[in-house]
Amino acid sequence: MRKQEKIVVGISIGDLNGIGSEIVIKTFEDVRILELCTPVIFASIKTMSFLKKHFNSPIQFHGINDAKRVQHNKVNVVNVWKENTDITFGQEDVKAGEYAIKSLRAATLSLKNEEIDTLVTAPINKHNIQSENFKFPGHTDYLAQEIEGNSLMFMITEFLKVGLLTDHVPVKDVSSHITKTLILSKIETIYNTLKTDFGIRKPKIAVLGINPHTGDNGVIGDEDDAVMRPTLKEIRASGKLVYGPYAADSFFGSNAYKNFDAIIASYHDQGLIPFKTLSFGQGVNFTAGLNRVRTSPDHGTAYEIAGKGEADESSFKEAVFTGIQIFNNRIQNQKLEENPLKKARQKI
């Protein structure tokens, strides 16, 4: 992990026909952010200059051919491609998907090589990125292959944190994916990230059931009784504060989530529907469990407003700040682990 005064934040540009470029530009128009970090956009200076003109932005870009040549106090753009690009806002296009993946691959390589400290990914279209060379449902799955660790989709705000046992899995296949091994692995990942990345010394975690009403004693499926309950009991016996399974239909409406540091949902929509309902536009998607920091906004390409100057950059900006905070927290935790005196005091 690099240790320097100003954190280098890499940005993959996402789908050029969506709102990604607009929210990136709006975020870094505020020059005060350059006091906190040094941004590096993986795209091309030609493309970003076109977008600057389109959005009538005062932002100034600094073109470089290599992330190693980053200059602080500037908005750097790595030239991942040099040709002109045809941008048709609001349209799903295979070519836009190809550029999104070129940007992501280049940014991920720089993250692996520690040329950048954190990665913030602008939204992609999960359909037009598919090709013979790229067959991943999304960012999280790709990064799981490229970066060391056990990746987990973790949706976070200051007051709500939701992790997933399964993410981009068809609903019909969810129950077959949820095994004792998976539950143990995912809870361990969230437990460790709450301690290391968020400074919560004794995390309290709630787990939502697989079936409606957690199966109603086998009337609506036996997975909760056969797999979930005994696994959670075993985890609690190890000393971790992990509770459940809870019926998902009333858990958020009753404000029960406020009693926990994190909630683990069994599948994608079970966790993301309440999360986005409660915090849309302010949430951050954090890929927990990796040895590198990656965040993204909590929304998609929003083709319907792309190119119109109407996109809200709040979630993307929050993703930048969250990535910086997590990176700093990891450095502090590393220092603590290296200092036996502090470590001993913490146990007292």
C-alpha positions in Angstrom: 0.0 0.0 0.0 1.4 3.4 -1.1 1.8 6.0 1.7 1.8 9.5 0.5 0.3 12.8 1.5 -2.2 13.1 -1.4 -4.2 10.1 -2.4 -4.3 9.3 -6.2 -7.8 8.4 -7.2 -8.3 6.5 -10.4 -11.5 6.8 -12.4 -12.8 4.5 -15.0 -15.1 6.5 -17.3 -17.9 4.0 -17.7 -20.4 4.1 -20.6 -19.7 7.2 -22.7 -23.3 7.4 -23.8 -24.5 7.5 -20.2 -24.2 10.0 -17.4 -20.8 8.8 -16.2 -18.7 11.5 -17.9 -21.0 14.2 -16.7 -20.9 13.2 -13.0 -17.1 12.9 -13.3 -16.7 16.3 -14.8 -19.1 17.9 -12.3 -17.3 16.3 -9.3 -13.9 17.6 -10.3 -15.0 21.1 -11.4 -14.8 21.9 -7.7 -11.0 22.6 -7.5 -11.2 22.2 -3.7 -11.3 18.5 -4.2 -7.7 18.7 -5.5 -6.6 19.5 -2.0 -7.8 16.1 -0.9 -6.8 13.9 -3.8 -5.3 13.7 -7.3 -7.7 12.4 -9.9 -6.7 10.2 -12.8 -9.3 9.6 -15.4 -8.7 6.6 -17.7 -10.1 7.7 -21.1 -8.5 10.0 -23.7 -7.8 13.7 -23.7 -9.7 14.0 -27.0 -12.8 12.4 -25.5 -12.7 14.4 -22.3 -12.1 17.7 -24.2 -15.2 17.0 -26.3 -17.2 16.3 -23.2 -15.9 19.5 -21.5 -17.1 21.5 -24.4 -20.5 19.7 -24.6 -21.2 20.4 -20.9 -19.7 23.9 -21.1 -17.5 23.1 -18.2 -14.6 25.2 -16.8 -12.7 22.1 -15.9 -9.0 21.8 -17.0 -7.6 18.5 -18.0 -3.9 17.4 -18.0 -3.2 14.7 -20.6 -0.7 11.9 -19.8 0.2 8.7 -21.4 1.0 6.8 -18.3 -0.4 6.9 -14.8 3.1 7.0 -13.4 3.4 10.5 -14.8 0.5 11.9 -12.7 0.8 15.5 -11.7 -0.8 16.7 -8.4 -3.2 19.6 -8.3 -4.4 18.7 -11.8 -7.2 16.6 -13.2 -5.1 14.0 -15.0 -6.4 12.1 -18.1 -4.5 8.9 -19.1 -4.8 8.4 -22.9 -6.1 4.8 -23.0 -7.1 5.4 -26.6 -6.1 8.1 -29.1 -8.8 7.9 -31.8 -11.9 10.1 -31.9 -15.0 8.5 -30.3 -18.6 8.8 -31.5 -20.7 9.6 -28.5 -24.5 9.3 -28.9 -25.9 10.1 -25.5 -28.8 7.9 -24.4 -28.1 5.1 -26.8 -27.0 1.6 -25.9 -24.0 0.9 -28.2 -21.5 -2.0 -28.3 -18.7 0.5 -29.2 -19.4 2.5 -26.0 -19.2 -0.8 -24.1 -15.8 -1.5 -25.6 -14.4 1.8 -24.5 -15.9 1.3 -21.0 -14.0 -2.0 -20.7 -10.7 -0.4 -22.1 -11.0 2.2 -19.4 -11.8 -0.3 -16.7 -8.9 -2.7 -17.7 -6.4 0.1 -17.7 -7.5 1.5 -14.4 -7.6 -1.9 -12.8 -4.0 -2.6 -13.9 -2.9 0.7 -12.4 -4.6 -0.2 -9.2 -2.9 -3.6 -9.1 0.5 -1.9 -9.8 -0.2 0.7 -7.0 0.1 3.6 -9.5 -3.3 4.7 -8.1 -4.5 4.3 -4.5 -8.2 3.9 -5.0 -10.5 3.2 -8.0 -13.9 4.8 -8.5 -15.9 3.3 -11.4 -18.5 5.3 -13.3 -21.6 3.3 -14.4 -21.5 0.8 -17.2 -24.2 -1.0 -19.2 -24.0 -4.7 -18.2 -25.3 -5.8 -21.6 -23.1 -3.8 -24.1 -19.9 -4.7 -22.2 -20.2 -8.4 -23.0 -17.8 -9.9 -25.6 -15.6 -12.9 -26.1 -13.0 -11.3 -24.0 -15.2 -9.9 -21.3 -18.0 -12.1 -19.9 -18.6 -10.6 -16.4 -22.0 -9.4 -15.1 -20.4 -6.3 -13.7 -17.5 -4.5 -12.0 -17.6 -6.6 -8.8 -17.2 -9.9 -10.7 -14.4 -8.6 -12.9 -12.5 -7.2 -9.9 -12.9 -10.4 -8.0 -10.8 -12.1 -10.7 -8.2 -9.4 -11.0 -7.6 -8.2 -7.4 -6.5 -10.3 -4.5 -9.1 -11.1 -1.8 -12.7 -12.3 -1.5 -14.9 -9.7 -3.1 -18.3 -8.7 -1.7 -20.8 -6.1 -2.9 -21.3 -3.7 0.1 -23.7 -0.8 -0.3 -22.9 1.9 2.3 -24.0 5.2 3.7 -23.1 6.7 7.0 -26.3 5.2 8.6 -26.9 2.0 6.6 -24.6 -0.7 5.3 -25.9 -3.7 3.3 -23.9 -6.6 2.0 -25.0 -9.5 -0.2 -24.6 -13.2 0.1 -25.3 -13.5 -3.7 -25.3 -10.6 -6.1 -25.7 -11.0 -9.8 -27.4 -14.4 -9.6 -30.8 -15.3 -11.1 -33.5 -15.5 -8.4 -34.3 -19.1 -9.3 -30.7 -20.1 -8.5 -30.3 -18.1 -5.2 -31.0 -20.9 -2.7 -28.7 -23.4 -4.4 -25.8 -20.8 -4.1 -26.3 -20.2 -0.4 -24.2 -22.8 1.4 -22.6 -22.9 4.8 -19.2 -22.2 3.2 -20.6 -19.1 1.4 -22.3 -17.8 4.6 -19.1 -18.2 6.6 -17.0 -16.6 4.0 -19.2 -13.5 3.4 -19.8 -12.8 7.1 -16.1 -13.1 7.7 -15.5 -10.6 4.9 -18.1 -8.1 6.2 -16.9 -8.5 9.8 -13.3 -7.8 8.9 -14.2 -4.8 6.6 -16.3 -3.2 9.4 -13.3 -3.4 11.7 -10.5 -2.5 9.2 -12.2 -0.2 6.8 -14.7 1.5 9.1 -13.1 1.3 12.5 -15.9 -0.6 14.3 -14.2 -2.7 16.9 -17.1 -5.1 17.7 -19.4 -5.2 14.7 -23.0 -6.2 15.2 -24.5 -7.8 12.1 -28.0 -8.9 11.0 -28.7 -11.5 8.4 -31.9 -11.7 6.4 -33.6 -15.0 5.7 -33.7 -16.7 2.3 -37.4 -17.4 2.2 -40.5 -15.3 3.1 -40.9 -15.3 6.9 -37.6 -17.3 7.0 -39.5 -20.3 5.8 -42.2 -20.4 8.5 -40.8 -23.6 10.0 -40.5 -25.3 6.7 -43.9 -24.3 5.3 -42.3 -21.9 2.7 -39.0 -23.7 2.2 -36.5 -25.4 4.5 -33.3 -23.6 3.5 -33.4 -21.2 6.5 -33.8 -24.1 9.0 -31.4 -26.4 7.2 -28.6 -24.0 6.3 -28.9 -20.5 7.6 -29.9 -21.0 11.3 -27.2 -23.6 12.2 -24.5 -21.7 10.4 -25.3 -18.4 12.2 -25.5 -20.3 15.5 -22.0 -21.6 14.9 -20.7 -18.1 14.1 -22.2 -16.7 17.3 -20.5 -19.5 19.3 -17.2 -18.1 18.0 -17.9 -14.8 19.7 -19.1 -12.7 16.7 -22.3 -10.6 17.2 -24.2 -12.1 14.2 -28.0 -12.4 14.5 -30.8 -13.8 12.4 -32.2 -14.9 10.1 -34.7 -12.1 10.1 -37.8 -11.9 7.9 -36.9 -9.4 5.2 -40.4 -8.0 4.6 -40.6 -6.0 7.9 -36.9 -5.6 8.8 -36.4 -2.2 7.2 -39.9 -0.8 7.7 -39.7 -1.4 11.4 -36.4 0.4 11.6 -34.8 -2.8 13.0 -31.8 -2.1 10.7 -30.8 0.8 12.9 -29.7 -1.6 15.7 -26.9 -3.1 13.6 -23.7 -2.0 12.0 -24.4 -4.0 8.8 -27.1 -6.1 7.3 -26.5 -9.1 5.1 -29.2 -9.8 2.5 -29.5 -13.2 0.8 -29.9 -11.9 -2.7 -29.5 -8.7 -4.8 -33.0 -7.2 -4.7 -33.7 -8.2 -1.1 -30.9 -5.9 -0.1 -30.7 -3.2 -2.8 -34.4 -2.3 -3.0 -34.6 -1.1 0.6 -31.1 0.4 0.5 -31.8 2.5 -2.6 -35.3 3.4 -1.3 -33.7 4.8 1.9 -30.6 6.4 0.5 -30.7 6.7 -3.3 -28.3 9.3 -4.6 -26.2 9.3 -1.4 -25.2 5.7 -1.3 -21.9 4.1 -2.4 -21.1 0.7 -3.8 -17.9 -0.6 -2.1 -16.2 -3.8 -3.2 -15.3 -5.1 0.3 -12.8 -7.9 0.9 -10.2 -6.9 -1.7 -6.7 -5.7 -0.9 -7.3 -2.6 -3.0 -10.1 0.0 -2.6 -12.8 0.3 -5.2 -16.0 2.3 -4.9 -18.8 3.5 -7.3 -22.0 5.5 -7.2 -25.3 3.6 -6.4 -26.9 4.2 -9.8 -26.6 3.2 -13.4 -26.1 4.9 -16.8 -29.4 6.8 -16.7 -29.6 7.0 -20.5 -32.9 9.0 -20.3 -31.0 12.1 -19.0 -27.6 11.5 -20.5 -26.0 14.5 -22.2 -28.6 16.9 -20.9 -26.6 18.4 -18.0 -29.2 17.1 -15.5 -27.3 14.4 -13.8 -26.7 14.6 -10.0 -23.1 13.9 -9.1 -23.7 13.5 -5.3 -23.3 9.7 -5.2 -20.2 9.8 -7.4 -18.7 12.5 -5.2 -19.5 10.5 -2.1 -17.8 7.4 -3.7 -14.7 9.5 -4.1 -14.7 10.7 -0.5 -15.6 7.2 0.8 -12.7 5.6 -1.2 -10.3 8.2 0.3 -11.6 7.5 3.9 -11.3 3.8 3.5 -7.8 4.0 2.2 -6.8 6.3 5.1 -8.5 3.9 7.6 -6.5 1.0 6.2 -3.3 2.9 6.6 -4.2 3.7 10.2 -5.1 0.1 10.9 -1.8 -1.0 9.4 0.1 1.3 11.6 -1.8 0.1 14.6 -1.0 -3.5 13.8 2.7 -2.6 13.4 2.8 -0.9 16.8 2.7 -3.6 19.5 2.3 -1.0 22.3 -0.9 0.5 20.7 -2.2 -3.0 20.0 -1.7 -4.0 23.6 -3.5 -0.9 24.8 -6.4 -1.5 22.5 -7.0 -4.9 24.2 -7.1 -3.4 27.7 
